[in-house]
């Protein structure tokens, strides 16, 4: 209980009034209920009605006015002290000097109610400020956590800012950790979404991921990615299937039940396979011109006029075979030359075989020519030698005959 000391005459009486007022104040605080001044006034008024039934209506009205004035005065002082959390700061000796015990009680009742009201208002304002600072810190921490996660610089312990309040730093740490948890969960969400997308089913997002925007978007992105991968997989499979049918020149027949994208892929594969078949047959005809000097229709295409025509076009388009034969032959005929197949045809087996064949023919002709020249030279040399020997013998015989003639003339 609160005791007030007053240096006035009748100290004992005044002390008794303060004690009573304080006791009532403590009782109100213990009950935790703030009464209105009408409720507070009602109790003493009833008591007075019981104790003094002869009180006039005029006296009651005057008393109520005094109660309202003192209650309001006490309430104002109490609210100020309660807001500043300074108990009895505004109360002094002069506050109760001219007041009766009942009047002091009324003032203290107003003071108590006002004090609790002011204290609660201050607590609410402090709570609002703390919540605001905590919320500001949490938002900033959340954004910082997202950035650190994005750049792989996550801190084991969220950083603190000394210039900020304790509530702000607590909020920052909370937001930072929330961001990391959300980002970890978003990775799992994207993976699960991708798995569901691969299954070709409709989007069915678990509540675990739908509650947060980041995890929700991650799941949706994963789902879309899974769907695209699934479509791409089917497109690849059916494009290859279409290629096989096109290369075999089967009639185009798109399988039923395919999406427009996959069906288009099948048709594209078919077209590509068909073109490749004609390209290969044309090349086959082109290569045949290296083997045959005149056109021969292959038996494999006798029943397919389109392929037969393509083969013939390829054969007739080869304008290099004859020149290549000539070049190979001449290279083989030249002395000291090694076979050099043009780089463009090194990987074309028929061209390589033809080049070797004519190169060897050229070499054979070169050897034959060299032999013939050698034999001719031998014959020529032999002829010259025989002529020389015959000439010498003849000259010698003529000289011998002249000598004999000379000797016969001398004898006579």
FIVEX-943864 format. One record per atom (N, C-alpha, C): residue in one letter; x negated, y, z negated. Coordinates in steps of 0.05 Angstrom, whole numbers, padded with zeros to 5 digits, always signed. Example, Ala and Ser with C-alpha at 12.3 -4.5 7.8 and 13.67 -1.06 7.14 Angstrom:
BEGIN
A-00264-00114-00156 A-00246-00090-00156 A-00264-00066-00156 S-00257-00045-00142 S-00273-00021-00143 S-00258+00001-00157 
***
This chain:
BEGIN
X-00017-00024+00000 X+00000+00000+00000 X-00017+00025+00000 X-00006+00046+00012 X-00021+00071+00015 X-00014+00089-00008 X-00034+00100-00021 X-00030+00118-00043 X-00039+00146-00036 X-00024+00166-00041 X-00030+00193-00035 X-00033+00209-00061 X-00053+00225-00063 X-00057+00241-00087 X-00048+00270-00081 X-00033+00280-00097 X-00023+00307-00094 X-00029+00324-00119 X-00040+00347-00115 X-00046+00365-00138 X-00024+00385-00141 X-00002+00376-00150 X+00021+00394-00155 X+00034+00385-00181 X+00052+00402-00190 X+00066+00396-00214 X+00086+00373-00209 X+00088+00355-00227 X+00105+00332-00224 X+00092+00311-00207 X+00065+00306-00212 X+00049+00288-00196 X+00060+00260-00198 X+00068+00251-00221 X+00078+00224-00224 X+00103+00219-00207 X+00120+00239-00206 X+00145+00236-00190 X+00139+00234-00161 X+00121+00251-00151 X+00113+00251-00123 X+00099+00225-00115 X+00082+00215-00133 X+00069+00190-00128 X+00089+00167-00125 X+00109+00168-00140 X+00129+00147-00138 X+00144+00148-00111 X+00148+00172-00101 X+00161+00175-00074 X+00143+00164-00052 X+00118+00170-00054 X+00099+00160-00034 X+00097+00130-00034 X+00097+00119-00058 X+00095+00090-00061 X+00119+00076-00049 X+00142+00088-00053 X+00167+00076-00042 X+00166+00078-00012 X+00158+00102-00002 X+00156+00105+00028 X+00136+00086+00040 X+00113+00083+00027 X+00093+00065+00037 X+00102+00036+00037 X+00116+00029+00016 X+00127+00001+00014 X+00146-00004+00037 X+00163+00015+00043 X+00181+00011+00065 X+00166+00009+00092 X+00145+00025+00095 X+00129+00024+00119 X+00116-00003+00123 X+00104-00013+00100 X+00092-00040+00102 X+00112-00061+00109 X+00136-00059+00098 X+00157-00078+00104 X+00164-00078+00134 X+00165-00054+00145 X+00171-00051+00174 X+00150-00063+00191 X+00125-00059+00183 X+00102-00070+00199 X+00102-00100+00197 X+00107-00111+00173 X+00107-00140+00170 X+00130-00152+00187 X+00152-00139+00188 X+00174-00150+00204 X+00169-00148+00234 X+00152-00128+00241 X+00145-00125+00269 X+00167-00113+00286 X+00187-00101+00273 X+00209-00089+00288 X+00209-00059+00284 X+00211-00044+00306 X+00212-00015+00305 X+00241-00006+00307 X+00250+00006+00285 X+00278+00014+00283 X+00283+00042+00295 X+00305+00046+00306 X+00312+00073+00314 X+00320+00089+00289 X+00320+00115+00293 X+00326+00132+00270 X+00355+00128+00261 X+00372+00120+00279 X+00400+00115+00271 X+00402+00090+00254 X+00386+00070+00261 X+00385+00045+00245 X+00373+00050+00218 X+00351+00066+00217 X+00338+00072+00192 X+00357+00088+00174 X+00371+00106+00186 X+00388+00124+00170 X+00412+00109+00159 X+00420+00088+00174 X+00445+00074+00166 X+00442+00061+00139 X+00418+00050+00132 X+00415+00035+00107 X+00418+00053+00083 X+00402+00075+00082 X+00405+00093+00058 X+00433+00105+00057 X+00445+00109+00080 X+00472+00121+00080 X+00492+00103+00067 X+00489+00076+00075 X+00508+00057+00063 X+00503+00055+00033 X+00477+00055+00025 X+00471+00054-00003 X+00483+00077-00018 X+00480+00100-00005 X+00491+00124-00019 X+00521+00123-00020 X+00534+00112+00000 X+00563+00110+00000 X+00572+00091-00023 X+00555+00070-00027 X+00563+00052-00049 X+00559+00065-00076 X+00536+00080-00079 X+00529+00092-00105 X+00545+00117-00110 X+00552+00131-00089 X+00565+00157-00093 X+00588+00159-00073 X+00610+00149-00079 X+00633+00149-00061 X+00646+00176-00058 X+00638+00195-00075 X+00650+00222-00075 X+00636+00242-00057 X+00614+00232-00042 X+00599+00251-00025 X+00617+00261-00003 X+00617+00286+00001 X+00634+00298+00021 X+00623+00294+00049 X+00640+00296+00069 X+00632+00293+00097 X+00612+00315+00105 X+00615+00339+00094 X+00596+00360+00100 X+00568+00355+00090 X+00567+00344+00065 X+00541+00337+00054 X+00527+00315+00070 X+00544+00296+00078 X+00533+00274+00094 X+00522+00284+00120 X+00535+00303+00133 X+00526+00314+00159 X+00500+00329+00155 X+00498+00344+00133 X+00474+00359+00128 X+00451+00340+00122 X+00457+00319+00107 X+00436+00300+00101 X+00426+00285+00126 X+00445+00280+00145 X+00437+00267+00169 X+00419+00285+00186 X+00425+00310+00186 X+00408+00329+00201 X+00380+00330+00189 X+00379+00330+00162 X+00353+00330+00149 X+00337+00304+00156 X+00352+00282+00156 X+00339+00256+00163 X+00328+00257+00191 X+00344+00267+00210 X+00335+00268+00238 X+00310+00285+00241 X+00310+00308+00227 X+00287+00326+00229 X+00262+00314+00217 X+00265+00301+00194 X+00242+00289+00181 X+00232+00264+00196 X+00252+00249+00206 X+00244+00225+00221 X+00229+00233+00246 X+00239+00253+00261 X+00226+00262+00285 X+00198+00273+00279 X+00196+00287+00257 X+00170+00299+00249 X+00150+00276+00243 X+00159+00256+00228 X+00142+00234+00221 X+00135+00217+00246 X+00155+00214+00263 X+00151+00199+00288 X+00130+00212+00306 X+00131+00238+00308 X+00112+00253+00324 X+00083+00250+00313 X+00081+00253+00286 X+00055+00250+00274 X+00044+00222+00277 X+00062+00203+00272 X+00054+00175+00274 X+00047+00166+00302 X+00062+00176+00322 X+00055+00169+00349 X+00028+00179+00357 X+00021+00203+00349 X-00005+00215+00355 X-00027+00198+00341 X-00024+00192+00316 X-00044+00176+00302 X-00046+00148+00313 X-00023+00137+00319 X-00023+00109+00330 X-00037+00108+00357 X-00033+00128+00374 X-00047+00128+00400 X-00077+00131+00397 X-00085+00147+00377 X-00114+00151+00372 X-00125+00130+00353 X-00106+00112+00342 X-00114+00091+00324 X-00128+00103+00299 X-00117+00123+00288 X-00127+00136+00264 X-00104+00137+00244 X-00103+00117+00227 X-00081+00113+00208 X-00081+00136+00188 X-00057+00150+00184 X-00053+00171+00165 X-00070+00196+00170 X-00081+00198+00194 X-00098+00221+00200 X-00082+00247+00199 X-00058+00247+00207 X-00041+00272+00208 X-00026+00277+00182 X-00028+00259+00163 X-00015+00262+00137 X-00034+00276+00117 X-00023+00295+00102 X-00039+00309+00082 X-00022+00315+00057 X-00033+00327+00037 X-00019+00333+00012 X+00005+00350+00017 X+00002+00369+00035 X+00023+00388+00040 X+00047+00376+00055 X+00043+00352+00066 X+00064+00340+00081 X+00088+00332+00063 X+00082+00325+00038 X+00103+00315+00020 X+00109+00333-00004 X+00096+00357-00006 X+00099+00374-00030 X+00127+00384-00034 X+00141+00390-00013 X+00168+00402-00015 X+00190+00382-00009 X+00184+00357-00011 X+00203+00336-00003 X+00210+00318-00026 X+00235+00310-00026 X+00244+00291-00047 X+00234+00263-00039 X+00238+00245-00057 X+00229+00217-00052 X+00243+00206-00028 X+00269+00212-00025 X+00284+00202-00002 X+00274+00215+00024 X+00269+00241+00023 X+00259+00255+00046 X+00232+00245+00055 X+00215+00239+00035 X+00188+00228+00041 X+00191+00200+00054 X+00211+00186+00044 X+00215+00160+00055 X+00224+00162+00085 X+00241+00181+00090 X+00250+00185+00118 X+00227+00193+00136 X+00210+00210+00127 X+00188+00219+00143 X+00169+00196+00148 X+00164+00180+00127 X+00146+00157+00130 X+00157+00136+00148 X+00184+00133+00147 X+00196+00114+00166 X+00191+00123+00195 X+00195+00149+00200 X+00190+00159+00227 X+00161+00157+00234 X+00144+00162+00215 X+00115+00160+00220 X+00107+00131+00227 X+00118+00112+00212 X+00111+00084+00217 X+00120+00075+00245 X+00145+00082+00251 X+00155+00075+00278 X+00139+00089+00300 X+00133+00114+00296 X+00118+00129+00315 X+00089+00118+00318 X+00078+00111+00295 X+00050+00101+00296 X+00049+00075+00312 X+00068+00057+00307 X+00068+00032+00322 X+00074+00037+00352 X+00091+00056+00357 X+00097+00063+00385 X+00072+00074+00399 X+00058+00092+00386 X+00034+00104+00397 X+00012+00084+00401 X+00009+00067+00380 X-00011+00046+00382 X-00006+00027+00405 X+00020+00019+00408 X+00027+00001+00429 X+00023+00014+00456 X+00030+00040+00458 X+00027+00054+00484 X-00003+00055+00491 X-00020+00060+00471 X-00049+00061+00477 X-00059+00034+00485 X-00050+00013+00471 X-00058-00014+00478 X-00049-00022+00506 X-00025-00013+00513 X-00015-00019+00540 X-00032-00004+00561 X-00038+00021+00555 X-00055+00036+00574 X-00083+00024+00577 X-00094+00016+00554 X-00120+00003+00555 X-00119-00023+00570 X-00097-00038+00565 X-00093-00064+00580 X-00090-00059+00610 X-00075-00039+00617 X-00072-00032+00646 X-00099-00025+00658 X-00115-00009+00643 X-00141-00001+00653 X-00160-00025+00656 X-00159-00042+00635 X-00176-00066+00636 X-00168-00084+00659 X-00142-00087+00662 X-00132-00104+00684 X-00140-00093+00711 X-00138-00066+00713 X-00146-00053+00738 X-00175-00057+00744 X-00192-00052+00724 X-00221-00056+00728 X-00228-00085+00734 X-00215-00103+00720 X-00219-00132+00725 X-00210-00139+00754 X-00188-00128+00762 X-00178-00134+00789 X-00196-00122+00810 X-00206-00097+00805 X-00225-00085+00824 X-00250-00101+00826 X-00260-00110+00804 X-00284-00126+00804 X-00280-00153+00817 X-00257-00165+00813 X-00251-00191+00825 X-00249-00189+00855 X-00236-00168+00865 X-00235-00164+00894 X-00262-00160+00906 X-00279-00143+00893 X-00305-00139+00904 X-00322-00164+00903 X-00320-00179+00881 X-00335-00204+00878 X-00326-00224+00898 X-00300-00224+00904 X-00289-00243+00924 X-00301-00237+00951 X-00301-00212+00959 X-00313-00204+00985 X-00343-00210+00986 X-00356-00205+00964 X-00385-00210+00964 X-00391-00240+00966 X-00374-00256+00953 X-00377-00285+00954 X-00373-00295+00983 X-00353-00284+00997 X-00349-00292+01024 X-00373-00285+01042 X-00384-00261+01038 X-00407-00252+01054 X-00431-00270+01048 X-00436-00275+01023 X-00459-00292+01015 X-00456-00320+01026 X-00432-00330+01026 X-00427-00357+01037 X-00432-00358+01067 X-00423-00336+01080 X-00427-00334+01109 X-00456-00334+01117 X-00472-00320+01101 X-00501-00318+01107 X-00518-00338+01091 X-00505-00357+01078 X-00520-00378+01064 X-00538-00366+01042 X-00528-00346+01028 X-00544-00334+01006 X-00528-00334+00980 X-00514-00355+00975 X-00497-00357+00951 X-00515-00357+00926 X-00507-00341+00907 X-00522-00339+00881 X-00511-00360+00862 X-00529-00373+00848 X-00521-00393+00828 X-00505-00379+00806 X-00514-00356+00797 X-00500-00339+00778 X-00492-00313+00791 X-00466-00306+00792 X-00458-00282+00805 X-00473-00257+00794 X-00482-00239+00811 X-00497-00216+00802 X-00479-00197+00785 X-00491-00184+00766 X-00477-00165+00748 X-00486-00136+00754 X-00467-00117+00749 X-00473-00089+00754 X-00472-00074+00727 X-00495-00067+00716 X-00495-00054+00689 X-00478-00028+00688 X-00477-00014+00710 X-00462+00011+00711 X-00432+00007+00708 X-00423-00017+00713 X-00394-00023+00711 X-00387-00034+00683 X-00361-00034+00678 X-00351-00043+00652 X-00353-00073+00650 X-00350-00083+00625 X-00350-00112+00620 X-00328-00125+00635 X-00304-00113+00634 X-00281-00124+00648 X-00286-00126+00678 X-00298-00105+00689 X-00304-00105+00718 X-00323-00128+00725 X-00344-00131+00709 X-00364-00152+00715 X-00352-00180+00711 X-00334-00183+00692 X-00321-00209+00689 X-00303-00215+00713 X-00289-00194+00722 X-00272-00198+00746 X-00289-00204+00770 X-00312-00191+00773 X-00330-00196+00795 X-00339-00225+00796 X-00347-00235+00772 X-00356-00263+00771 X-00334-00282+00778 X-00310-00276+00768 X-00287-00293+00775 X-00281-00293+00805 X-00281-00269+00817 X-00275-00267+00845 X-00297-00280+00862 X-00322-00277+00854 X-00345-00289+00868 X-00342-00320+00869 X-00336-00331+00845 X-00333-00360+00844 X-00309-00370+00859 X-00287-00354+00858 X-00263-00362+00874 X-00270-00363+00903 X-00285-00343+00913 X-00292-00343+00942 X-00308-00367+00950 X-00327-00375+00932 X-00343-00399+00939 X-00326-00424+00939 X-00308-00426+00920 X-00290-00449+00919 X-00272-00450+00944 X-00262-00426+00951 X-00244-00425+00975 X-00259-00433+01000 X-00284-00423+01003 X-00300-00429+01027 X-00307-00459+01028 X-00314-00470+01005 X-00319-00499+01004 X-00294-00515+01013 X-00271-00505+01003 X-00247-00519+01010 X-00240-00515+01039 X-00247-00491+01050 X-00241-00486+01078 X-00256-00505+01097 X-00281-00513+01088 X-00296-00532+01104 X-00281-00558+01106 X-00272-00567+01083 X-00257-00592+01082 X-00231-00590+01097 X-00218-00566+01095 X-00193-00561+01109 X-00197-00563+01140 X-00218-00551+01149 X-00223-00552+01178 X-00228-00581+01188 X-00243-00596+01172 X-00249-00623+01179 X-00224-00640+01179 X-00207-00637+01159 X-00182-00652+01158 X-00163-00644+01180 X-00163-00618+01186 X-00146-00608+01208 X-00155-00620+01235 X-00181-00622+01238 X-00193-00633+01263 X-00185-00662+01266 X-00186-00677+01243 X-00179-00705+01244 X-00150-00709+01252 X-00132-00692+01241 X-00104-00694+01248 X-00099-00686+01277 X-00114-00667+01287 X-00112-00659+01315 X-00119-00681+01334 X-00140-00697+01326 X-00148-00719+01343 X-00127-00741+01345 X-00110-00742+01325 X-00089-00763+01325 X-00066-00757+01343 X-00066-00732+01354 X-00045-00725+01373 X-00018-00720+01361 X-00017-00715+01334 X+00008-00711+01320 X+00014-00681+01318 X+00038-00674+01309 X+00045-00646+01304 X+00031-00636+01279 X+00027-00610+01277 X+00014-00599+01254 X+00030-00604+01229 X+00016-00615+01209 X+00029-00620+01183 X+00008-00614+01161 X+00008-00589+01153 X-00013-00579+01134 X-00006-00585+01105 X-00024-00597+01090 X-00020-00603+01062 X-00018-00576+01046 X-00003-00577+01024 X+00000-00553+01007 X-00027-00543+00997 X-00046-00561+00993 X-00072-00553+00983 X-00085-00532+01000 X-00080-00532+01026 X-00092-00513+01045 X-00074-00490+01053 X-00048-00494+01050 X-00029-00473+01059 X-00027-00449+01039 X-00037-00453+01015 X-00034-00432+00994 X-00052-00408+00999 X-00074-00412+01012 X-00093-00390+01017 X-00097-00385+01047 X-00099-00359+01054 X-00101-00352+01082 X-00126-00364+01095 X-00149-00364+01081 X-00174-00374+01092 X-00172-00404+01098 X-00163-00419+01078 X-00161-00448+01082 X-00139-00455+01102 X-00118-00439+01103 X-00097-00444+01122 X-00107-00440+01151 X-00122-00418+01155 X-00133-00413+01182 X-00154-00434+01189 X-00170-00442+01169 X-00190-00463+01174 X-00177-00489+01183 X-00155-00496+01170 X-00141-00521+01177 X-00130-00519+01205 X-00118-00495+01211 X-00106-00491+01238 X-00127-00492+01259 X-00151-00479+01254 X-00173-00480+01273 X-00182-00508+01278 X-00185-00523+01256 X-00194-00551+01258 X-00174-00568+01274 X-00148-00563+01269 X-00127-00577+01283 X-00128-00572+01313 X-00130-00546+01320 X-00132-00538+01348 X-00157-00550+01361 X-00179-00549+01347 X-00203-00561+01357 X-00200-00591+01362 X-00187-00604+01343 X-00183-00633+01346 X-00165-00639+01370 X-00144-00623+01373 X-00127-00626+01396 X-00142-00623+01423 X-00158-00602+01424 X-00174-00597+01448 X-00193-00620+01454 X-00206-00630+01433 X-00224-00652+01436 X-00209-00677+01446 X-00185-00681+01435 X-00169-00704+01444 X-00161-00701+01473 X-00152-00677+01480 X-00144-00673+01508 X-00168-00676+01526 X-00191-00665+01518 X-00215-00667+01534 X-00224-00696+01537 X-00221-00711+01516 X-00228-00740+01518 X-00210-00754+01538 X-00184-00748+01537 X-00165-00761+01556 X-00170-00751+01584 X-00177-00725+01587 X-00182-00714+01613 X-00207-00728+01626 X-00227-00732+01609 X-00251-00746+01619 X-00245-00774+01627 X-00230-00788+01610 X-00224-00816+01616 X-00208-00819+01642 X-00187-00802+01644 X-00170-00805+01668 X-00182-00793+01693 X-00201-00774+01689 X-00215-00764+01713 X-00233-00786+01724 X-00246-00801+01707 X-00262-00824+01716 X-00244-00845+01729 X-00221-00850+01717 X-00202-00870+01728 X-00193-00861+01756 X-00186-00835+01758 X-00178-00824+01784 X-00200-00826+01805 X-00225-00822+01796 X-00248-00823+01814 X-00251-00852+01825 X-00247-00872+01808 X-00249-00899+01818 X-00228-00905+01839 X-00203-00896+01834 X-00182-00901+01853 X-00187-00886+01879 X-00198-00862+01877 X-00203-00846+01901 X-00226-00858+01917 X-00247-00867+01903 X-00270-00879+01917 X-00262-00905+01932 X-00243-00919+01919 X-00234-00944+01932 X-00213-00938+01953 X-00206-00913+01957 X-00187-00904+01976 X-00160-00917+01972 X-00153-00921+01946 X-00126-00931+01940 X-00106-00908+01943 X-00081-00915+01945 X-00060-00894+01947 X-00059-00879+01920 X-00056-00852+01922 X-00055-00835+01898 X-00030-00841+01882 X-00033-00850+01857 X-00010-00855+01839 X-00018-00847+01811 X-00008-00824+01802 X-00015-00814+01776 X+00000-00830+01754 X-00014-00840+01734 X+00000-00855+01713 X+00021-00838+01699 X+00043-00850+01691 X+00065-00836+01678 X+00058-00830+01649 X+00072-00811+01637 X+00069-00804+01609 X+00045-00787+01602 X+00032-00776+01622 X+00008-00759+01617 X+00017-00730+01616 X+00002-00715+01600 X+00006-00686+01599 X-00002-00674+01626 X+00006-00649+01631 X+00000-00636+01656 X-00031-00634+01659 X-00045-00628+01637 X-00074-00625+01639 X-00087-00651+01647 X-00079-00672+01634 X-00091-00699+01639 X-00084-00708+01667 X-00059-00704+01675 X-00051-00712+01702 X-00067-00697+01723 X-00071-00671+01718 X-00088-00656+01737 X-00116-00667+01738 X-00127-00675+01716 X-00154-00686+01715 X-00155-00712+01731 X-00134-00728+01729 X-00134-00753+01745 X-00134-00747+01775 X-00118-00727+01783 X-00117-00720+01811 X-00144-00708+01821 X-00157-00692+01804 X-00183-00681+01811 X-00203-00703+01814 X-00203-00723+01796 X-00221-00745+01798 X-00216-00762+01823 X-00191-00765+01830 X-00184-00780+01854 X-00195-00766+01879 X-00191-00740+01880 X-00200-00725+01903 X-00231-00725+01905 X-00244-00723+01882 X-00273-00724+01882 X-00284-00751+01891 X-00271-00773+01882 X-00279-00800+01889 X-00275-00805+01919 X-00253-00795+01930 X-00247-00799+01958 X-00268-00784+01975 X-00274-00759+01967 X-00294-00744+01982 X-00322-00757+01980 X-00328-00768+01957 X-00354-00780+01953 X-00357-00805+01970 X-00335-00820+01973 X-00335-00844+01990 X-00341-00837+02019 X-00328-00817+02029 X-00333-00808+02056 X-00362-00797+02059 X-00371-00784+02038 X-00398-00773+02039 X-00419-00796+02040 X-00414-00817+02024 X-00432-00840+02024 X-00432-00855+02051 X-00408-00858+02062 X-00406-00872+02088 X-00419-00856+02110 X-00416-00830+02109 X-00429-00813+02129 X-00459-00815+02126 X-00469-00815+02101 X-00498-00818+02097 X-00507-00846+02107 X-00490-00866+02103 X-00497-00893+02112 X-00500-00893+02143 X-00482-00879+02157 X-00484-00877+02186 X-00509-00861+02194 X-00515-00840+02179 X-00539-00824+02185 X-00564-00841+02182 X-00565-00857+02161 X-00589-00874+02156 X-00591-00897+02177 X-00568-00905+02187 X-00569-00927+02207 X-00583-00918+02233 X-00583-00892+02238 X-00596-00881+02262 X-00626-00885+02260 X-00637-00888+02237 X-00665-00894+02234 X-00672-00923+02241 X-00652-00940+02238 X-00656-00968+02243 X-00649-00975+02272 X-00627-00964+02282 X-00618-00970+02309 X-00620-00945+02327 X-00629-00950+02351 X-00631-00928+02370 X-00605-00923+02384 X-00587-00943+02384 X-00561-00939+02396 X-00540-00946+02374 X-00516-00935+02376 X-00495-00938+02356 X-00484-00966+02356 X-00480-00977+02332 X-00467-01003+02328 X-00445-01000+02306 X-00421-01008+02312 X-00399-01006+02293 X-00402-01027+02272 X-00403-01019+02246 X-00406-01039+02224 X-00380-01055+02220 X-00382-01080+02216 X-00358-01097+02213 X-00342-01090+02188 X-00356-01079+02167 X-00343-01073+02142 X-00321-01051+02145 X-00323-01035+02165 X-00304-01013+02169 X-00285-01017+02193 X-00284-01040+02204 X-00268-01045+02228 X-00238-01041+02222 X-00230-01046+02197 X-00202-01044+02190 X-00194-01016+02180 X-00214-00999+02176 X-00209-00972+02166 X-00219-00952+02186 X-00201-00941+02201 X-00209-00923+02223 X-00221-00897+02212 X-00212-00888+02188 X-00222-00863+02177 X-00251-00866+02169 X-00258-00888+02156 X-00285-00893+02148 X-00303-00899+02173 X-00292-00913+02192 X-00307-00919+02216 X-00314-00893+02231 X-00295-00874+02231 X-00300-00849+02244 X-00321-00833+02229 X-00319-00834+02202 X-00339-00820+02186 X-00367-00832+02190 X-00368-00858+02191 X-00394-00872+02196 X-00406-00863+02222 X-00390-00862+02243 X-00399-00854+02269 X-00409-00825+02270 X-00394-00808+02255 X-00402-00780+02254 X-00430-00778+02241 X-00434-00793+02220 X-00460-00793+02207 X-00482-00802+02225 X-00477-00823+02240 X-00497-00834+02259 X-00504-00813+02280 X-00484-00801+02291 X-00488-00781+02313 X-00500-00755+02302 X-00497-00750+02277 X-00508-00725+02266 X-00538-00727+02261 X-00550-00751+02263 X-00578-00754+02258 X-00594-00746+02283 X-00604-00722+02283 X-00620-00711+02305 X-00650-00712+02301 X-00658-00725+02279 X-00686-00725+02272 X-00700-00752+02276 X-00684-00773+02279 X-00695-00800+02280 X-00715-00803+02303 X-00707-00794+02327 X-00725-00798+02351 X-00751-00782+02347 X-00749-00757+02337 X-00773-00741+02333 X-00791-00754+02312 X-00778-00765+02291 X-00794-00778+02270 X-00808-00803+02281 X-00795-00818+02299 X-00808-00841+02311 X-00833-00832+02327 X-00830-00810+02342 X-00852-00800+02358 X-00875-00790+02340 X-00868-00776+02319 X-00889-00766+02300 X-00904-00789+02287 X-00889-00810+02279 X-00902-00833+02266 X-00920-00847+02286 X-00911-00851+02310 X-00927-00864+02330 X-00953-00849+02336 X-00951-00823+02340 X-00974-00806+02346 X-00994-00806+02322 X-00983-00805+02298 X-01000-00805+02274 X-01015-00832+02272 X-01002-00853+02279 X-01015-00879+02278 X-01036-00882+02300 X-01032-00869+02323 X-01050-00872+02346 X-01076-00856+02341 X-01075-00834+02325 X-01098-00817+02322 X-01118-00831+02304 X-01143-00827+02310 X-01165-00839+02295 X-01169-00823+02269 X-01173-00838+02247 X-01180-00825+02222 X-01156-00814+02207 X-01132-00819+02216 X-01108-00808+02202 X-01095-00830+02185 X-01086-00822+02161 X-01071-00840+02144 X-01042-00833+02146 X-01025-00853+02140 X-00996-00848+02142 X-00986-00828+02122 X-00972-00808+02131 X-00961-00787+02114 X-00932-00783+02121 X-00914-00795+02105 X-00885-00794+02110 X-00875-00766+02101 X-00860-00752+02116 X-00849-00726+02108 X-00834-00728+02081 X-00839-00709+02063 X-00827-00710+02036 X-00797-00713+02036 X-00784-00701+02056 X-00755-00701+02058 X-00744-00729+02061 X-00760-00747+02072 X-00750-00774+02078 X-00764-00796+02061 X-00780-00788+02042 X-00794-00808+02026 X-00776-00826+02010 X-00752-00817+02003 X-00734-00832+01987 X-00711-00844+02004 X-00714-00842+02030 X-00694-00854+02048 X-00706-00880+02060 X-00698-00902+02049 X-00710-00928+02056 X-00710-00933+02086 X-00688-00930+02100 X-00689-00935+02129 X-00709-00917+02144 X-00711-00892+02136 X-00729-00874+02148 X-00758-00882+02143 X-00764-00890+02118 X-00790-00899+02111 X-00798-00924+02126 X-00779-00943+02128 X-00784-00968+02143 X-00790-00962+02173 X-00774-00944+02184 X-00777-00937+02212 X-00804-00923+02216 X-00811-00905+02198 X-00836-00890+02201 X-00860-00909+02200 X-00860-00928+02181 X-00881-00947+02179 X-00884-00964+02205 X-00861-00972+02215 X-00860-00989+02239 X-00874-00975+02263 X-00866-00950+02267 X-00877-00936+02290 X-00905-00926+02285 X-00912-00922+02260 X-00940-00915+02254 X-00958-00939+02260 X-00948-00963+02253 X-00964-00987+02259 X-00965-00992+02289 X-00944-00986+02304 X-00945-00988+02333 X-00966-00969+02345 X-00967-00945+02333 X-00987-00926+02343 X-01015-00936+02337 X-01019-00947+02313 X-01045-00958+02307 X-01053-00981+02326 X-01033-00998+02331 X-01038-01021+02349 X-01046-01011+02377 X-01031-00991+02386 X-01037-00980+02412 X-01065-00967+02412 X-01071-00954+02390 X-01098-00941+02388 X-01120-00961+02389 X-01116-00984+02375 X-01136-01005+02375 X-01139-01017+02403 X-01116-01021+02415 X-01116-01033+02442 X-01130-01015+02462 X-01124-00989+02460 X-01137-00970+02478 X-01167-00969+02474 X-01175-00969+02448 X-01203-00969+02442 X-01217-00993+02453 X-01204-01016+02451 X-01215-01041+02462 X-01219-01040+02492 X-01197-01029+02504 X-01199-01028+02534 X-01221-01009+02543 X-01224-00987+02528 X-01246-00968+02535 X-01273-00982+02531 X-01275-00997+02509 X-01300-01011+02503 X-01307-01031+02525 X-01287-01046+02534 X-01291-01066+02555 X-01300-01052+02581 X-01286-01030+02587 X-01293-01015+02611 X-01321-01005+02611 X-01329-00996+02587 X-01357-00986+02585 X-01377-01009+02588 X-01370-01032+02577 X-01388-01055+02581 X-01391-01063+02610 X-01368-01063+02624 X-01369-01069+02652 X-01385-01049+02667 X-01381-01024+02661 X-01396-01003+02674 X-01426-01005+02669 X-01432-01010+02644 X-01461-01012+02637 X-01473-01036+02650 X-01458-01058+02651 X-01468-01083+02664 X-01473-01078+02694 X-01455-01064+02707 X-01458-01058+02735 X-01482-01041+02741 X-01485-01021+02725 X-01508-01003+02728 X-01534-01018+02725 X-01534-01035+02704 X-01559-01051+02699 X-01565-01070+02722 X-01545-01083+02733 X-01549-01102+02755 X-01559-01087+02780 X-01547-01064+02785 X-01555-01049+02808 X-01584-01040+02806 X-01592-01032+02782 X-01619-01023+02777 X-01639-01046+02782 X-01633-01069+02772 X-01650-01093+02775 X-01653-01100+02805 X-01630-01100+02818 X-01630-01107+02847 X-01646-01088+02863 X-01644-01062+02856 X-01658-01041+02870 X-01688-01044+02867 X-01696-01051+02843 X-01724-01054+02838 X-01736-01078+02854 X-01721-01100+02855 X-01731-01123+02870 X-01733-01117+02899 X-01714-01103+02909 X-01714-01096+02938 X-01738-01078+02945 X-01743-01059+02928 X-01765-01041+02933 X-01792-01056+02933 X-01793-01074+02914 X-01817-01090+02912 X-01822-01107+02936 X-01801-01119+02947 X-01803-01136+02971 X-01811-01120+02995 X-01800-01096+02997 X-01806-01079+03020 X-01836-01071+03019 X-01846-01066+02996 X-01874-01059+02993 X-01892-01082+03000 X-01884-01106+02994 X-01899-01130+03000 X-01900-01135+03030 X-01879-01131+03044 X-01878-01134+03073 X-01896-01114+03087 X-01897-01091+03078 X-01914-01070+03090 X-01943-01077+03088 X-01950-01088+03065 X-01978-01096+03061 X-01986-01118+03081 X-01968-01137+03085 X-01974-01158+03103 X-01977-01148+03132 X-01961-01130+03139 X-01963-01118+03166 X-01990-01104+03170 X-01997-01090+03149 X-02022-01075+03151 X-02046-01094+03154 X-02045-01116+03140 X-02067-01135+03142 X-02068-01148+03170 X-02046-01153+03182 X-02046-01166+03208 X-02057-01147+03230 X-02052-01122+03227 X-02062-01102+03246 X-02093-01101+03243 X-02102-01102+03220 X-02130-01100+03215 X-02145-01125+03227 X-02135-01149+03229 X-02148-01173+03239 X-02152-01171+03269 X-02133-01160+03281 X-02135-01158+03310 X-02157-01139+03317 
***
